[in-house]
Amino acid sequence: MPGLDFAGRVVLVTGVGRAGQIGHAVAGAFGRAGAKLVVCDRNAVGVSERAREFVALGMDARPVAGDLTEPDAAALAVESALKHFGRLDVLVNVAGGLAASGPIERADVAAFDREISSNVKTAFLMCRAAVPALAATRGAIVNFASIAYYRPQRHLAIYGAAKAAVAGLTQSLAVELEDRGIRVNAVAPAAVRTADNLAAMGEAAERWVAIERITDAVLFLASDAAGGITGHVLPIAGGGA
């Protein structure tokens, strides 16, 4: 995004295992803006490939593989940033996504647990692990909620509940961490035009959001230009492609 310089900053992005998906795009955007990257995913092969790709483009990127629903994996991701780069300035929690849909009477408890864990628990554990490092740099957190937080949708009760919890976590942490100099915001995208979403939904989405609109918003919220913004959940429902 023009005018946003992250040179000298260290950015940790989760959910960076799959090419062409949101985490991949977000990490690449920070790298192009000069940031040093720590990229995380449970897919060890995928996250290593993404890191090699970034390095080949001249970026400084380190992969961390692990299940971020586990406290030790979240701690390891933050420790990697401190070990390799000596600091952490931005945490972006992309890991999560939509895995459970359908009528509520057909939903099973295991699907509910997986959706809450992948979206809410990962963000909670990563935020908890990153707070001391971010307090030292007066850094920023950007979480991923969903437009479903603002616009409830049929057959997405579990996903909507998970993303509403991410929004609530964001707003609560913004209040809790303000005195430590940490800003906490979230983006709430509508359906993002990625290869996976197109394969799953066809042209069912009424309006696709271009992935560049997401990366622009995340970089803005993480930047000094948004220094007066915390506790905001930013809907992104336009800019289709």
C-alpha positions in Angstrom: 0.0 0.0 0.0 1.6 3.3 -1.0 3.0 5.4 1.8 3.1 2.6 4.4 6.7 1.7 5.2 7.5 -1.3 7.5 11.3 -1.2 7.1 12.9 -2.3 10.3 9.6 -3.8 11.6 9.0 -7.5 12.3 5.6 -8.9 11.4 4.3 -12.3 12.4 1.5 -13.6 10.2 -0.5 -16.8 10.9 -2.3 -19.0 8.3 0.4 -18.7 5.6 0.5 -22.3 4.4 -1.4 -22.2 1.1 -0.4 -20.3 -2.0 -2.9 -17.7 -3.2 -4.9 -17.5 0.1 -5.3 -14.6 2.4 -2.4 -15.3 4.7 0.0 -15.7 1.8 -1.2 -12.4 0.4 -1.0 -10.5 3.7 2.6 -11.7 4.4 3.7 -10.8 0.9 2.3 -7.3 1.2 4.2 -6.7 4.4 7.3 -8.1 2.9 7.0 -5.8 -0.1 6.6 -2.9 2.4 10.0 -3.8 3.9 9.0 -5.9 6.9 10.9 -8.9 8.2 8.5 -11.8 8.3 7.7 -14.7 10.6 5.1 -16.9 8.8 3.2 -19.6 10.6 1.0 -22.5 9.7 0.2 -26.1 10.7 1.1 -27.2 7.2 4.9 -27.5 7.6 5.6 -28.1 3.9 3.4 -25.3 2.8 4.7 -22.7 5.2 8.3 -23.6 4.3 7.5 -23.2 0.6 5.9 -19.8 1.2 9.0 -18.6 3.2 11.3 -19.8 0.4 9.2 -17.9 -2.1 9.4 -14.7 -0.1 13.2 -15.1 0.3 13.6 -15.6 -3.4 11.8 -12.3 -3.8 14.4 -10.6 -1.6 12.4 -10.6 1.6 13.7 -11.8 5.0 11.3 -14.5 6.1 11.4 -17.4 8.6 8.8 -20.2 8.7 7.3 -21.7 11.9 5.2 -24.9 11.6 2.8 -25.8 14.4 -0.8 -26.2 15.4 -1.6 -22.8 16.8 -4.5 -24.2 18.8 -1.8 -25.4 21.1 -0.1 -22.9 23.6 3.4 -24.2 22.9 3.1 -23.6 19.2 1.9 -20.1 19.7 4.8 -19.4 22.1 7.3 -20.9 19.6 6.1 -18.5 16.9 6.7 -15.5 19.0 10.0 -16.9 20.2 11.1 -17.3 16.6 10.6 -13.6 15.9 12.6 -12.7 19.0 15.4 -15.2 18.3 15.9 -14.3 14.6 15.0 -10.6 14.6 15.2 -9.4 18.2 11.7 -7.9 18.3 8.1 -8.1 17.2 6.1 -5.2 16.0 2.9 -6.6 14.4 0.9 -9.7 14.8 -1.7 -10.6 12.2 -4.0 -13.5 13.0 -5.3 -14.9 9.7 -5.4 -18.5 10.8 -9.0 -19.8 10.9 -11.7 -19.7 8.2 -15.0 -21.3 7.4 -15.2 -25.1 7.9 -18.7 -25.7 9.2 -22.0 -24.7 7.5 -25.5 -25.9 7.2 -28.8 -25.9 9.3 -28.2 -25.7 13.0 -30.2 -28.9 13.6 -27.7 -30.9 11.5 -24.6 -29.3 13.1 -22.5 -31.6 15.3 -20.6 -30.6 18.4 -17.3 -31.7 16.9 -17.8 -29.2 14.0 -18.6 -26.5 16.5 -15.5 -27.2 18.5 -13.3 -27.2 15.4 -14.7 -23.9 14.2 -14.3 -22.1 17.5 -10.8 -23.6 18.0 -9.5 -22.7 14.6 -10.8 -19.1 14.7 -11.0 -18.0 18.3 -8.5 -20.1 20.2 -5.7 -19.5 17.7 -6.2 -15.7 18.0 -6.4 -15.9 21.8 -3.3 -18.0 22.2 -1.3 -15.9 19.7 -2.3 -12.6 21.3 -1.5 -14.0 24.7 1.9 -15.1 23.6 2.7 -11.9 21.8 1.7 -9.3 24.4 5.1 -9.0 26.2 7.0 -8.6 22.9 4.5 -6.2 21.4 4.5 -4.1 24.6 8.2 -3.6 24.2 7.7 -2.1 20.7 4.3 -0.5 21.3 3.1 -2.7 18.5 -0.2 -3.7 16.8 -2.4 -6.7 16.5 -4.8 -7.2 13.5 -7.3 -10.1 13.8 -9.6 -11.5 11.2 -13.3 -11.4 11.9 -15.9 -11.6 9.1 -18.7 -9.6 7.6 -20.9 -12.3 9.2 -20.3 -10.4 12.4 -22.3 -7.5 11.0 -24.6 -9.4 8.6 -25.7 -12.8 10.0 -26.3 -15.3 7.3 -28.4 -18.4 7.0 -26.7 -21.7 7.7 -23.6 -20.0 9.1 -24.5 -19.9 12.8 -21.3 -21.6 14.0 -19.0 -19.5 11.8 -20.9 -16.3 12.7 -20.5 -17.2 16.4 -16.8 -17.8 16.0 -16.1 -14.6 14.2 -18.3 -12.6 16.6 -16.1 -14.0 19.4 -13.0 -12.8 17.5 -14.5 -9.4 17.2 -15.3 -9.4 21.0 -11.8 -10.5 21.8 -10.4 -7.7 19.6 -12.4 -5.0 21.4 -11.8 -6.3 24.9 -8.0 -6.6 24.3 -8.0 -3.1 22.8 -9.2 -1.8 26.2 -7.0 -4.1 28.2 -3.8 -3.4 26.3 -4.1 0.3 25.5 -2.0 1.4 28.6 0.7 -0.9 27.3 0.8 0.8 24.0 -0.6 -2.0 21.9 -3.3 -1.3 19.4 -5.8 -4.1 18.6 -8.1 -4.0 15.6 -9.7 -6.5 13.2 -10.9 -6.7 9.6 -14.2 -8.2 8.8 -14.2 -9.2 5.1 -17.0 -10.4 2.9 -16.3 -13.3 0.6 -12.7 -12.8 -0.7 -11.9 -13.8 -4.3 -9.4 -16.6 -3.9 -8.9 -19.8 -5.9 -10.2 -21.9 -3.0 -13.3 -19.7 -2.4 -14.1 -19.8 -6.1 -13.8 -23.6 -6.2 -16.1 -23.9 -3.1 -18.7 -21.3 -4.0 -18.5 -20.8 -7.8 -20.1 -17.5 -8.5 -22.5 -17.8 -5.5 -21.1 -14.7 -3.7 -23.2 -11.6 -4.5 -20.0 -9.5 -4.4 -16.5 -10.7 -4.2 -13.8 -8.7 -2.4 -10.5 -8.4 -4.1 -7.7 -9.8 -2.0 -5.8 -6.5 -2.4 -8.5 -4.7 -0.5 -7.8 -7.0 2.4 -4.1 -6.5 2.4 -4.4 -2.7 2.1 -6.7 -2.6 5.1 -4.5 -4.9 7.2 -1.4 -2.8 6.4 -3.2 0.4 7.3 -4.4 -0.9 10.6 -0.9 -2.1 11.5 0.8 1.1 10.4 1.6 4.4 12.2 -1.0 6.0 10.0 -3.6 4.2 12.2 -1.9 5.2 15.4 -5.2 6.7 16.8 -7.3 3.6 16.0 -7.8 0.7 18.4 -10.8 -1.6 19.1 -12.2 -1.2 15.6 -13.6 -4.0 13.6 -13.4 -2.8 10.0 -16.0 -4.3 7.5 -14.7 -4.8 4.0 -17.5 -5.6 1.6 -16.6 -3.8 -1.6 -13.8 -3.6 -4.1 -14.7 -6.8 -5.9 -12.6 -8.1 -8.8 
